[in-house]
């Protein structure tokens, strides 16, 4: 993770200037897309007042005849939509911009502004400093002599929370039994009172325990008062006004204002008739602070328009799944030992269409090719680098702005479901990368959402990530915890994902991660552990275990943090597996050395067994190791061409024999020559050359043996499955060991020769008398090897060796790994 996000710095946005650096567009305008109207021209006389009503009967009676002021743009000199209104820069104001002129009066629709005499007064409000933390400034303001409706009157009564709603487009919402205002006099209102929330929903949300928020917040097609339309709900507790703007209203910032709930949840909601699936929209949010207002994508949108555009799209998630047989099998195997051979890939660069401007494949096209290839290669799972919406391709998906929407440049949500369904129907599991560690600062996204640090921690020492130029979630805020855990469960629920690999866990666990002294805040006990993030990860894993007990969670955790895969009830974080980063670095360092020097580094190749069972490990040879000048795995191997390919075959064969799950990044299975390029494709043309084809063949064979031999996976995470024969032969750079299941007849003997020297008569002590048969040899000529084999069974001899009573003498080919099995 440390380097893969360096390329994402161009994705950040200067919110003060109001420019989206991903698109190069001026985001101060209501829209720059062809065919959309600007807010200034779209409001006009169609503007309607929909800001709710007071909670008491007496207040409602007085309120009926109260004139209402049009909302003016906080950074223009006239009311938005008024004559002469000009587009101006949006975003956090400079301190000199806070003395804005009050909105001038204008008639429009049913509303008007009364002239008012004023007295000077001062108020103190927080203002953003350096886009990170807040400080207080004094703003000159005017106190009106006439009564004017305050922002508090926009709050709908708590009774809105009583509406009983069920999802999926067949809902009729019961209107709260109370008097309507002028702005909501029936089915003709621009935005009607409606809610999907119950009091219990709000309680769970505030407690950080609502893990299905995607059923409530966001946009949802439904029926209300006999009309079809869309319900909108967004969390913006520090907003003064929230409105929906989109295709359906000419991108007007004012005409469709949502209602603020009266239960202090900070949720704005409402039903807009006749808004159908496929309509694009955003929220226009005017903050209570700093004269800030912005157009925000919906954090809970199920679909986004294609980059570089960033609007949300009204969408449902209806899909006719055909993977029930897979799900039943997954459930039946959840408590059983099973092989995990994972093919990691980046969807945009796995395979491209050179004849069509080198475009990426769509989800549907991938569904035609990927399952067949992965099944042919024998991998049990694919792991998809983040497919959540990210506007900048160079972030590889690790700078997410749409946590509930798949990347739209490959197709629709249903298209992604079709791809996962196709993989399941070919008995291939799907693991998704999930990024709760940070998010980018693009103005349309989560950053500074309602004019305050809502999703991110306000203090930059906890809320800003120096390595990736992005924001860190406020893990101590309950509503943010509900957002994150709901998001994780969403992909398991709606997309049938079989696992989540959590990115950059180490950066979450440590308050001083990648920070110098004085740049971080100790926890309440004076330590460096991020207690709030630890609590979130535990809650996340417990929620997954309760809702989806047959799904696996995997941590990318690069330190020696104890108990990452220990159960939460035993004090652990609760993950099912952890990437074995130490093994990856030590092994690649060892293999990069010329074989003549490997005798002096025997400890690097054997050290992993000192801690192999301290966690439940997965061995990763991931994308992180073949980018930013590191070169491909093949390029890391020393020697001439034959030796480089032999080294690579030896690396893979040793990895599959080592305890733990396996993960290999795309392209490595064909011995790709160059490092990964996200704008290109796997170098499939290399398969016409024998050595590259041999690498593919050896991987196919290793996957088959891995699944066929229980000794290789029955005890992947416990010492019962491993026994050293000899780890001290540094002179020859040879190691040998046993892999075991519960059945002694299934034991495999593994011998690894890490030099080009041939050993015609290599002796090993073995635990059982009988005849041992070679079941795999990475030196086979089919793979590009020298074809030095152990022909026929090898009989044991009654001679003690290596502390055992029996001995065999075998042929150990150069730069190779052989597997032997006792013949019965």
C-alpha positions in Angstrom: 0.0 0.0 0.0 2.8 2.5 0.8 3.5 3.3 -2.8 0.5 2.3 -4.8 -1.3 5.5 -3.9 1.5 7.9 -4.7 0.0 8.2 -8.2 -3.3 9.4 -6.8 -2.2 12.8 -5.7 -3.7 14.3 -8.8 -7.1 13.1 -7.6 -7.3 15.5 -4.7 -9.3 18.7 -5.0 -8.7 22.1 -3.7 -12.1 22.7 -2.2 -11.6 26.4 -1.6 -11.0 26.9 -5.3 -13.9 24.6 -6.2 -12.1 22.7 -9.0 -12.2 19.0 -9.5 -8.7 18.0 -10.5 -9.8 14.6 -11.8 -11.9 16.3 -14.5 -10.3 19.7 -14.9 -13.8 21.1 -14.7 -14.9 24.1 -12.7 -17.2 22.5 -10.1 -18.5 26.0 -9.0 -21.0 25.8 -11.8 -24.2 23.9 -11.3 -23.1 21.7 -14.2 -20.9 21.8 -17.3 -22.4 18.9 -19.0 -24.1 19.6 -22.3 -27.8 19.7 -22.0 -27.9 20.6 -18.3 -29.2 24.0 -17.3 -27.2 26.1 -14.8 -28.8 26.7 -11.5 -29.2 30.4 -12.2 -31.4 29.9 -15.2 -33.2 26.8 -13.9 -34.8 28.1 -10.7 -36.9 31.0 -11.9 -40.6 31.0 -11.2 -40.7 27.2 -10.9 -38.9 27.5 -7.5 -41.0 26.0 -4.7 -40.7 26.4 -1.0 -40.4 23.1 0.7 -38.7 23.6 4.0 -41.2 22.0 6.3 -43.1 23.3 9.3 -42.9 23.8 13.1 -43.6 20.9 15.4 -46.4 22.5 17.4 -50.0 23.2 16.3 -49.7 26.8 17.5 -46.5 27.2 15.6 -48.0 25.8 12.4 -51.0 28.2 12.5 -48.7 31.2 12.8 -46.4 29.8 10.2 -49.0 29.5 7.5 -49.0 33.2 6.8 -45.3 33.9 7.3 -43.5 35.1 4.2 -40.5 33.0 3.2 -37.3 34.3 1.9 -35.7 32.8 -1.1 -32.3 31.2 -0.5 -29.5 33.3 -2.0 -26.2 31.8 -3.0 -23.9 32.4 -0.1 -21.2 33.7 -2.3 -23.2 35.9 -4.7 -24.6 39.4 -4.3 -28.1 38.4 -5.3 -30.6 35.6 -4.7 -29.9 32.6 -6.8 -32.1 32.8 -9.9 -32.6 36.5 -9.4 -31.8 39.0 -12.2 -28.2 39.5 -12.6 -27.1 36.5 -10.5 -23.6 35.4 -11.4 -21.9 32.1 -11.0 -19.2 32.4 -8.4 -16.6 30.3 -6.8 -17.9 27.7 -4.4 -16.2 26.0 -1.5 -14.8 27.1 1.8 -14.7 30.9 1.8 -11.7 33.0 2.5 -11.9 35.0 5.7 -12.6 38.1 3.6 -15.5 36.4 1.8 -17.5 35.9 5.0 -18.9 39.4 5.0 -21.3 38.6 2.2 -24.1 40.9 1.3 -27.6 39.8 2.4 -29.9 38.5 -0.4 -32.0 41.1 -2.1 -35.8 40.7 -2.4 -37.5 39.1 -5.4 -40.8 37.8 -6.2 -41.0 34.3 -7.6 -43.6 31.5 -7.3 -45.5 32.1 -4.0 -42.5 33.5 -2.1 -41.3 37.0 -1.5 -38.8 38.8 0.8 -40.0 41.7 3.0 -37.7 44.6 3.4 -36.3 44.7 6.9 -34.4 47.3 9.0 -31.4 45.9 10.7 -29.1 46.3 13.7 -25.5 45.3 13.7 -24.5 42.3 15.8 -21.7 39.7 15.8 -21.7 36.0 15.7 -18.9 33.5 16.1 -18.8 30.5 13.7 -16.1 27.9 12.9 -14.2 28.3 9.7 -11.9 25.8 7.9 -8.2 26.5 8.1 -5.9 24.9 5.5 -8.8 22.6 4.4 -8.3 20.6 7.6 -9.1 21.9 11.0 -11.6 24.6 12.2 -11.0 27.8 14.0 -13.4 30.6 15.1 -13.9 33.9 13.4 -16.3 36.8 14.0 -18.7 37.7 11.3 -20.6 40.9 11.1 -24.3 40.2 10.6 -27.7 41.9 10.7 -30.5 41.3 13.1 -33.9 41.7 11.5 -36.7 43.5 13.3 -39.4 41.5 11.6 -39.9 37.8 12.4 -38.3 35.6 9.8 -38.3 31.9 9.5 -35.1 30.4 10.8 -33.4 27.3 9.6 -34.8 25.5 12.6 -38.3 25.7 11.0 -37.0 23.5 8.3 -37.1 20.6 10.7 -39.9 18.2 10.2 -41.5 16.8 13.3 -40.2 13.6 14.8 -43.4 12.0 13.6 -41.8 11.7 10.1 -39.8 8.9 11.7 -43.0 7.0 12.3 -43.7 6.3 8.6 -43.7 2.6 7.9 -41.9 1.8 4.6 -40.7 -1.4 3.0 -38.2 -1.3 0.2 -38.2 -2.4 -3.5 -40.5 -0.2 -5.4 -43.8 -1.5 -4.0 -44.1 0.8 -1.0 -46.9 3.1 -0.2 -45.9 5.5 2.5 -48.4 6.5 5.1 -48.3 10.3 5.5 -48.0 11.5 9.1 -51.3 12.4 10.6 -50.8 16.2 10.8 -51.7 19.4 9.1 -49.9 20.2 5.8 -48.2 23.4 5.0 -48.7 25.5 1.9 -45.6 23.8 0.4 -46.9 20.3 0.8 -50.6 20.3 0.0 -50.8 17.0 -1.7 -49.5 15.0 -4.6 -48.6 18.1 -6.6 -45.8 19.3 -4.2 -42.3 19.3 -5.6 -41.0 17.3 -2.6 -43.5 15.4 -0.4 -43.1 14.3 3.2 -42.1 10.7 3.3 -39.7 8.5 5.3 -38.2 5.0 5.3 -36.9 5.5 8.8 -38.4 4.2 12.1 -37.5 5.4 15.5 -35.4 2.2 16.0 -33.5 3.0 12.8 -32.6 6.4 14.1 -31.5 4.9 17.4 -29.3 2.3 15.8 -27.8 5.0 13.4 -26.9 7.3 16.3 -25.4 4.3 18.3 -23.2 3.3 15.4 -25.1 -0.1 15.1 -27.2 0.4 12.0 -25.6 -2.0 9.5 -28.1 -1.8 6.7 -28.2 1.9 6.1 -28.2 1.3 2.3 -31.9 0.3 2.7 -32.7 3.7 4.2 -30.3 6.4 3.0 -29.7 7.2 -0.6 -32.3 7.2 -3.4 -35.0 4.5 -3.6 -37.7 4.0 -6.1 -41.1 3.7 -4.5 -44.8 4.6 -4.6 -46.2 7.4 -2.4 -49.8 8.8 -2.4 -50.5 6.6 -5.4 -47.7 8.0 -7.5 -44.4 6.5 -8.5 -41.2 8.4 -7.8 -38.0 8.4 -5.8 -37.3 8.9 -2.1 -34.1 10.7 -1.3 -32.3 10.8 2.1 -28.9 12.1 3.0 -27.1 12.7 6.3 -26.0 16.3 6.6 -26.5 17.5 10.2 -24.7 20.8 9.8 -26.6 21.8 6.7 -28.9 24.8 6.6 -30.6 23.6 3.5 -30.4 20.5 1.3 -32.0 20.2 -2.1 -32.0 17.6 -4.9 -30.9 18.7 -8.3 -30.8 16.7 -11.4 -32.1 15.9 -14.9 -35.6 16.0 -13.6 -35.5 19.7 -12.6 -32.9 21.3 -15.0 -30.3 21.0 -12.2 -32.0 23.6 -10.1 -30.3 24.1 -6.7 -33.5 25.4 -5.1 -36.7 23.9 -6.5 -36.6 20.5 -4.7 -35.7 21.1 -1.1 -35.6 18.1 1.3 -37.0 18.1 4.9 -34.8 17.9 7.9 -36.0 15.4 10.4 -36.9 16.7 13.9 -35.1 14.0 15.8 -31.6 15.5 15.7 -30.4 12.7 13.4 -29.2 15.2 10.8 -31.0 13.3 8.1 -32.7 15.2 5.2 -35.4 13.4 3.2 -38.3 13.6 0.9 -40.2 12.0 -1.9 -40.0 13.4 -5.5 -42.8 12.2 -7.7 -42.1 10.9 -11.2 -38.4 10.6 -10.8 -37.6 7.3 -12.4 -34.6 5.0 -12.6 -31.7 6.3 -14.7 -32.2 9.9 -13.6 -28.9 11.7 -12.7 -28.8 13.8 -9.5 -26.7 15.4 -6.9 -27.4 17.1 -3.6 -26.9 20.9 -3.2 -25.9 21.4 0.4 -25.8 24.8 2.0 -24.0 24.7 5.3 -24.8 26.5 8.5 -21.1 27.5 8.6 -18.6 29.5 6.6 -21.1 30.4 3.8 -20.1 27.0 2.4 -22.2 25.3 -0.2 -21.4 22.5 -2.7 -22.9 20.0 -5.0 -22.3 16.5 -3.6 -22.7 13.1 -5.0 -25.0 10.8 -3.0 -22.8 8.8 -0.5 -25.3 5.9 -0.7 -25.9 6.0 -4.5 -26.0 2.6 -6.1 -24.9 3.9 -9.4 -22.7 6.7 -10.8 -22.3 8.2 -14.2 -19.1 7.4 -16.0 -15.9 9.3 -15.1 -14.9 12.0 -15.4 -18.5 13.0 -14.5 -19.5 12.4 -11.0 -23.3 12.6 -10.7 -25.3 9.9 -8.9 -27.9 7.9 -10.8 -31.2 6.6 -9.5 -30.9 2.9 -9.7 -32.3 -0.3 -8.2 -30.4 -3.5 -7.6 -32.9 -6.0 -9.0 -31.1 -9.0 -10.5 -32.1 -12.6 -11.1 -29.3 -14.5 -9.4 -28.5 -18.1 -10.5 -25.7 -18.9 -8.0 -27.8 -20.6 -5.3 -25.8 -23.9 -5.7 -22.6 -22.0 -5.1 -24.0 -20.3 -2.0 -25.2 -23.6 -0.6 -21.8 -25.1 -1.2 -20.1 -22.1 0.4 -22.3 -22.5 3.5 -21.6 -26.3 3.7 -17.8 -25.7 3.5 -17.6 -22.7 5.9 -16.2 -24.7 8.8 -14.1 -27.1 6.8 -10.5 -26.8 5.7 -10.3 -25.9 2.1 -7.7 -24.6 -0.4 -7.4 -20.9 -1.1 -5.6 -20.2 -4.3 -6.4 -16.6 -5.2 -6.0 -14.8 -8.6 -5.7 -11.1 -7.9 -6.6 -8.8 -10.8 -7.3 -5.3 -11.9 -10.4 -5.4 -14.1 -9.3 -2.4 -16.2 -6.0 -4.0 -17.3 -6.5 -7.7 -17.3 -7.4 -7.8 -21.0 -8.1 -5.0 -23.4 -9.5 -4.4 -26.9 -6.6 -3.1 -28.9 -8.7 -2.9 -32.0 -11.1 -0.5 -30.2 -8.7 2.1 -29.0 -7.3 -0.3 -26.4 -10.4 0.0 -24.2 -11.0 -2.2 -21.2 -13.4 -5.0 -21.2 -16.9 -4.4 -19.7 -18.3 -6.5 -16.9 -20.3 -8.5 -19.4 -17.3 -9.1 -21.6 -15.3 -10.1 -18.6 -18.1 -12.6 -17.7 -17.5 -14.3 -21.1 -13.7 -14.7 -20.6 -12.6 -14.5 -17.0 -14.5 -17.4 -15.4 -13.3 -19.8 -18.1 -9.7 -18.7 -17.8 -9.6 -18.8 -14.0 -11.3 -22.2 -14.0 -8.8 -23.5 -16.6 -5.9 -22.3 -14.4 -7.4 -24.0 -11.3 -7.6 -21.0 -9.0 -10.3 -21.2 -6.3 -11.0 -17.5 -6.0 -10.4 -14.2 -7.7 -9.7 -11.0 -5.8 -10.8 -7.9 -7.5 -8.9 -4.7 -6.8 -11.4 -2.1 -5.7 -14.3 -1.9 -8.0 -16.1 0.8 -6.0 -16.5 4.1 -7.9 -13.3 6.0 -8.3 -13.0 8.9 -10.8 -9.2 8.6 -11.3 -8.1 5.4 -12.9 -4.5 5.9 -11.7 -5.6 5.3 -8.1 -6.3 1.7 -9.1 -9.5 2.0 -7.1 -8.0 2.8 -3.8 -9.3 6.4 -3.8 -13.0 5.8 -3.5 -15.7 8.4 -3.8 -18.7 6.1 -4.4 -18.6 3.5 -1.7 -22.0 1.9 -2.7 -21.6 2.1 -6.5 -19.4 -0.1 -8.7 -17.1 1.5 -11.2 -19.4 2.6 -13.9 -16.9 2.7 -16.8 -17.3 -1.1 -16.9 -21.0 -1.2 -16.9 -24.1 -1.1 -14.6 -24.6 -2.6 -11.2 -26.4 -5.5 -12.8 -23.5 -6.0 -15.2 -21.2 -6.5 -12.2 -23.7 -8.9 -10.6 -23.7 -10.9 -13.9 -19.9 -11.2 -13.7 -19.9 -12.4 -10.1 -22.8 -14.7 -10.9 -20.8 -16.2 -13.8 -17.8 -16.8 -11.6 -19.9 -18.5 -9.0 -21.5 -20.7 -11.6 -18.0 -21.8 -12.5 -17.2 -22.6 -8.8 -15.0 -19.6 -8.4 -15.3 -17.4 -5.3 -15.0 -13.6 -5.4 -13.1 -11.5 -2.9 -13.4 -7.7 -3.1 -10.9 -5.2 -1.9 -12.5 -2.8 0.6 -10.9 0.5 1.6 -12.1 1.9 5.0 -8.7 3.4 5.7 -9.0 6.7 3.8 -10.9 8.6 1.1 -9.9 11.4 -1.4 -10.6 15.1 -1.0 -12.6 15.5 -4.2 -15.3 18.1 -3.7 -18.1 15.9 -5.0 -17.2 13.2 -2.5 -17.3 12.7 1.3 -14.8 15.4 2.2 -16.1 18.4 4.1 -19.5 17.1 3.3 -21.8 19.6 4.9 -19.4 22.4 5.5 -17.8 20.6 8.4 -15.5 17.6 8.8 -18.4 15.1 8.9 -16.9 11.8 7.7 -13.2 12.7 8.4 -11.6 13.5 11.7 -11.3 17.3 12.1 -7.8 17.2 13.5 -5.2 16.6 10.7 -3.1 14.6 13.1 -5.8 12.0 13.0 -7.8 12.9 9.9 -5.3 13.4 7.2 -3.1 10.8 5.5 0.3 12.2 4.6 1.3 9.3 2.3 -1.8 9.3 0.2 -2.9 12.9 0.4 -6.3 11.8 1.5 -8.7 12.0 4.5 -9.0 9.4 7.3 -12.5 8.4 8.5 -13.5 9.6 12.0 -13.8 6.1 13.5 -15.0 7.4 16.8 -18.2 8.9 15.3 -21.1 6.5 15.5 -22.8 7.6 12.3 -19.5 7.0 10.4 -19.2 3.6 11.9 -22.7 2.8 10.7 -21.7 4.0 7.2 -18.6 1.9 7.0 -20.0 -1.4 8.4 -23.1 -1.0 6.3 -20.9 -0.6 3.2 -19.0 -3.8 4.0 -22.2 -5.8 4.4 -23.7 -4.2 1.3 -21.2 -5.9 -1.0 -21.8 -9.2 0.7 -25.5 -8.8 0.6 -26.3 -7.2 -2.7 -23.4 -8.5 -4.7 -22.9 -12.0 -3.1 -19.2 -11.4 -2.5 -17.5 -14.3 -0.8 -14.9 -12.3 1.0 -13.5 -8.8 1.8 -9.8 -8.1 1.8 -9.4 -5.0 4.0 -6.8 -2.6 2.6 -4.1 -0.8 4.7 -5.1 -2.1 8.1 -1.8 -1.1 9.6 -2.5 2.5 8.8 -5.7 2.3 10.8 -4.2 0.6 13.8 -1.4 3.0 14.6 -1.9 6.7 15.4 1.7 7.4 14.4 1.6 5.5 11.1 3.9 7.2 8.7 4.1 10.3 11.0 7.0 12.0 12.6 7.3 12.9 16.3 4.8 15.7 17.1 2.6 14.8 14.1 0.3 12.5 16.0 -1.9 12.4 19.1 -1.5 9.6 21.7 -4.6 7.7 22.8 -6.2 8.2 26.2 -3.7 5.9 27.7 -0.7 7.6 26.1 -0.1 4.9 23.5 0.1 4.8 19.7 -2.8 2.4 19.2 -5.8 3.9 17.5 -8.5 2.5 19.9 -11.4 3.8 17.8 -10.2 2.1 14.6 -9.5 -1.1 16.6 -13.0 -1.1 17.9 -14.4 -0.5 14.4 -12.5 -3.4 12.9 -13.8 -5.7 15.7 -17.3 -4.5 15.1 -16.9 -5.0 11.4 -15.7 -8.6 11.7 -18.4 -9.5 14.3 -21.1 -8.0 12.0 -19.8 -10.1 9.1 -19.7 -13.2 11.2 -23.3 -12.7 12.4 -24.8 -11.8 9.1 -22.6 -13.9 6.7 -20.9 -16.6 8.7 -19.6 -18.3 5.6 -17.8 -15.2 4.3 -14.1 -14.6 4.9 -12.3 -11.4 5.8 -8.7 -10.9 5.1 -6.4 -8.2 6.5 -3.6 -6.5 4.7 -1.6 -5.8 7.9 2.1 -5.3 7.5 3.3 -5.2 11.1 3.5 -7.7 13.9 0.2 -6.6 15.5 -0.8 -9.5 17.7 -4.1 -11.3 17.2 -5.2 -10.0 13.8 -6.9 -13.4 13.1 -7.7 -14.2 16.7 -11.4 -14.2 17.6 -12.8 -10.9 18.9 -14.0 -12.7 22.1 -10.4 -13.6 22.7 -9.1 -10.1 22.3 -8.3 -10.4 18.6 -9.4 -8.3 15.6 -11.4 -11.2 14.2 -10.1 -11.6 10.7 -10.1 -15.0 9.0 -6.7 -14.5 7.3 -3.8 -12.0 7.2 -1.4 -11.3 4.3 2.0 -12.7 5.3 3.9 -9.6 4.3 7.1 -10.7 6.0 7.2 -13.9 4.0 6.7 -12.0 0.8 9.6 -9.5 1.4 12.0 -12.1 2.8 11.3 -14.6 0.0 11.6 -12.1 -2.8 14.8 -10.7 -1.3 16.2 -14.3 -1.1 15.3 -15.1 -4.7 16.7 -11.9 -6.0 20.2 -13.0 -4.9 22.6 -14.8 -7.1 22.4 -18.6 -6.1 26.1 -18.6 -5.2 25.4 -16.2 -2.3 22.1 -17.9 -1.1 24.1 -20.1 1.3 24.8 -17.0 3.4 21.1 -16.2 3.6 19.5 -19.5 4.5 17.8 -17.8 7.4 15.7 -15.6 5.1 14.0 -18.6 3.5 13.5 -20.5 6.7 12.6 -17.7 9.1 8.9 -17.6 8.1 8.4 -20.9 9.8 9.3 -19.3 13.1 6.0 -17.4 13.1 4.0 -19.2 10.4 1.2 -20.3 12.8 1.1 -17.1 15.0 -1.7 -16.0 12.6 -3.8 -17.5 9.8 -1.7 -16.4 6.9 -2.2 -16.0 3.2 1.0 -15.8 1.1 0.7 -12.8 -1.3 2.7 -12.1 -4.4 0.6 -9.1 -5.1 0.4 -6.1 -7.3 2.4 -4.0 -4.8 5.6 -5.9 -5.7 5.6 -5.3 -9.4 5.0 -1.5 -9.8 6.9 1.8 -9.3 10.2 0.5 -10.7 10.3 -2.8 -8.8 10.0 -4.8 -12.0 8.1 -8.0 -12.7 8.6 -11.1 -10.6 10.5 -12.6 -13.6 12.8 -9.5 -13.7 13.7 -10.0 -10.0 15.2 -13.5 -10.8 18.9 -13.6 -11.3 20.9 -15.6 -14.0 20.5 -16.2 -17.7 17.1 -16.8 -19.3 16.9 -20.4 -18.4 17.8 -19.7 -14.8 15.4 -16.8 -14.4 12.5 -19.0 -15.5 13.7 -21.9 -13.4 13.9 -19.6 -10.4 10.4 -18.4 -11.0 9.1 -22.0 -11.2 11.0 -22.8 -8.0 9.5 -19.7 -6.2 5.9 -20.8 -7.1 6.5 -24.4 -6.2 7.9 -23.5 -2.9 5.0 -21.1 -2.2 2.4 -23.7 -2.9 4.1 -26.1 -0.5 4.5 -23.5 2.3 1.6 -23.4 4.9 -1.1 -20.8 4.2 -3.4 -19.6 1.5 -1.9 -18.4 -1.8 -2.4 -15.2 -3.8 -0.8 -14.3 -7.2 -1.3 -11.2 -9.2 -2.4 -11.4 -12.8 0.4 -11.7 -15.4 2.7 -13.5 -12.9 1.1 -16.8 -14.1 2.7 -16.3 -17.5 6.0 -14.9 -16.4 5.3 -11.4 -17.6 8.4 -9.5 -18.5 7.5 -6.0 -17.6 6.0 -4.6 -14.5 2.3 -3.9 -14.3 0.8 -0.9 -16.1 -2.8 -0.1 -15.3 -3.2 1.6 -18.7 -2.2 -1.5 -20.6 -3.0 -5.2 -20.5 -1.4 -8.5 -19.4 1.2 -9.4 -22.0 -0.8 -12.3 -23.4 1.3 -12.5 -26.6 4.2 -13.9 -24.5 2.4 -17.2 -24.3 3.7 -18.0 -27.8 7.1 -18.5 -26.3 8.0 -21.8 -24.6 9.3 -20.5 -21.3 6.3 -18.3 -20.7 3.9 -21.0 -21.6 5.8 -23.3 -19.2 5.2 -20.9 -16.3 1.5 -21.0 -17.1 1.6 -24.8 -17.2 3.4 -25.1 -13.9 0.8 -22.8 -12.2 -2.0 -24.9 -13.6 -0.4 -28.1 -12.3 0.3 -26.6 -8.8 -3.3 -25.5 -8.5 -4.5 -29.0 -9.4 -2.2 -30.6 -6.8 -3.0 -28.1 -4.2 -6.7 -29.0 -4.5 -6.1 -32.7 -4.8 -3.7 -33.2 -1.9 -5.3 -32.5 1.6 -1.9 -32.4 3.1 -1.3 -29.0 1.5 -4.4 -27.3 3.0 -5.8 -29.5 5.8 -3.7 -27.7 8.5 -2.7 -24.6 6.7 -2.9 -22.6 9.9 -1.7 -25.0 12.5 1.7 -26.7 13.2 0.1 -30.1 12.9 0.4 -29.7 9.1 4.1 -29.1 8.9 7.3 -30.8 9.9 10.9 -30.0 9.1 13.2 -32.7 7.6 16.2 -30.5 7.2 16.6 -26.7 7.2 20.3 -26.6 8.0 21.8 -27.5 4.6 22.9 -24.0 3.8 26.0 -25.2 2.0 23.7 -26.7 -0.8 20.9 -24.1 -0.3 18.5 -27.0 0.1 15.5 -27.2 2.5 13.2 -30.2 3.0 10.0 -30.7 5.0 6.7 -32.6 5.3 3.2 -31.4 4.8 0.6 -33.5 6.6 -3.1 -34.0 7.0 -4.9 -36.1 9.6 -4.3 -39.2 7.4 -0.6 -40.3 7.5 -1.0 -41.9 4.0 -1.6 -38.4 2.6 1.7 -37.0 3.8 3.8 -35.1 1.2 7.6 -34.8 1.2 8.9 -31.5 -0.3 12.5 -30.9 -1.2 13.7 -27.5 -2.6 17.0 -26.9 -4.4 17.7 -23.2 -4.7 20.9 -23.5 -6.7 21.6 -24.6 -10.3 23.7 -27.5 -9.0 22.4 -31.0 -9.7 22.2 -33.5 -6.8 22.2 -37.0 -8.2 22.1 -38.7 -4.8 20.6 -36.5 -2.1 19.8 -38.3 1.2 16.8 -37.5 3.4 15.5 -39.1 6.6 11.8 -40.0 6.3 9.2 -40.9 8.9 7.8 -44.0 7.3 9.2 -47.1 5.6 8.0 -48.0 2.1 8.2 -46.6 -1.4 8.0 -42.9 -2.1 6.8 -41.7 -5.5 7.4 -38.4 -7.2 4.1 -36.6 -7.8 5.4 -33.2 -8.9 8.7 -31.9 -10.3 9.1 -28.2 -11.3 12.0 -29.3 -13.6 9.7 -31.1 -16.0 10.4 -30.3 -19.7 6.7 -29.4 -20.1 7.4 -26.4 -17.9 10.7 -25.5 -19.6 12.9 -27.5 -17.2 15.9 -29.9 -17.8 13.6 -32.9 -17.3 15.6 -34.5 -14.5 13.2 -36.9 -12.8 13.0 -39.5 -10.1 11.8 -42.4 -12.3 9.8 -45.0 -10.5 9.3 -45.5 -6.7 12.2 -44.7 -4.3 12.5 -47.4 -1.6 13.5 -46.5 2.0 16.6 -47.9 3.6 16.9 -48.9 7.3 19.5 -46.2 8.0 18.9 -43.5 10.6 19.2 -40.0 9.2 17.9 -36.6 10.2 16.7 -38.1 13.5 14.6 -40.7 11.7 15.0 -44.4 11.3 14.4 -44.6 7.5 16.3 -42.9 4.6 15.7 -42.3 0.9 18.1 -41.2 -1.7 16.6 -39.1 -4.5 17.6 -37.0 -7.5 17.3 -33.3 -6.9 17.3 -31.3 -10.1 18.8 -27.8 -10.5 16.7 -24.9 -9.3 13.7 -27.1 -8.6 11.1 -28.3 -6.1 10.0 -31.9 -6.0 7.0 -33.4 -4.1 7.0 -37.0 -3.1 4.3 -39.2 -1.6 4.4 -42.6 0.1 2.9 -45.2 -2.1 0.4 -47.6 -0.6 
